[in-house]
Amino acid sequence: MPIPISAIAFYAIATIIVASALIVAFSKNIVYSAFALLGTLIGAAALYIFLQSDFLAATQVIVYIGGIAVLFLFAVMLTHNIEKSVGSNPHMGLRTVVPFAFLVLGFLIYAAVDHNWNIQAVRNSDPTVHKIGNAFLNEYLLPFEFASVILLVVLVGAALVARREIGARISQREES
Amino acid sequence: MFEIGLTHFLVLTSILFCLGFITVVTRKNAIGILLGVELILNAATINFIAFSHYVESPTAEGFIGGHIFAIFIITMAAAEAAVSLAIVMGVYNYYKTIEVDKVAVMRD
């Protein structure tokens, strides 16, 4: 029996996701961890395409990979001396946490396999953009507006928190 | 085994969640902890989409709810990343380190 192409695609994507997530979790170098997050995010976008959610795959690439991952890379570069980045990502308590995490993993997999999900026979394969647009402007209008208010607050708040005290910097420089 | 169903996705996202959990709990570097948070959020988003694709919805148009929720998760993840990285930059400017066990004092 030949292996179907969808199974090959799924297992390839899953391998990429798990491998890069392992690097994120266990690498000793924060730069490697931040770059490995890119692999996980790209794998997730591929899974969205696999699940026929076109709009979400595009959103994942634009917002997550183009925005959040680049933001993380900038934060890593700004807070670390790049030549001394070996050992920049230390662990603590790994021996107690990993068995507990395996326990949680076993429980989750048991719950996922054991439960009889109400699987539908016909998959939703329509393009989703039209329906998402309709939903955002009808029944999800209030959460949508709340999300835009939150984004505005975040924009102002992040700029306020991250702002450097420019006046203090200049006077420091003149003294030294 | 070769017929990809909902269970495959649930197992994959369980692994992803546990790796994120390990990262959040064991990292000392604040940015490392935030990377773990992103892993957990991605696991949740993939789960939402998988459920909306495979599980029967009560209404004919109902399956779009999972997509809407996933989009809100992505929005909130962007907001969370921006604010928390701004705080990390502020902490770094003040303490010259972002290892969370060395940043234990919250006032001058």
Interface residues (C-beta under 8 A of the other chain):
Chain A: I3 P4 S6 A7 F10 A14 I17 V18 A21 L22 V24 A25 I30 S33 A34 L37 T40 L41 A44 L47 Y48 F50 L51 Q52 S53 F55 L56 T59 Q60 V63 Y64 G67 I68 L71 F72 A75 V76 L78 T79 S88 N89 P90 H91 M92 G93 L94 V97 V98 A101 F102 V104 L105 L108 I109 A112 V113 W117 N118 I119 Q120 R123 N124 T128 K131 I132 A135 F136 Y140 P143 A147 I150 L151 V154 L155 G157 A158 A159 V161 A162 R164
Chain B: M1 F2 E3 I4 G5 L6 T7 H8 F9 L10 V11 L12 S14 I15 L16 F17 C18 L19 G20 F21 I22 T23 V25 T26 R27 K28 N29 I31 G32 L34 L35 G36 E38 L39 N42 T45 I46 I49 A50 S52 H53 Y54 V55 E56 S57 E61 F63 I64 G65 H67 I68 A70 I71 F72 I74 T75 M76 A77 A78 A79 A81 A82 V83 L85 A86 I87 V88 M89 G90 Y92 N93 I98 E99 D101
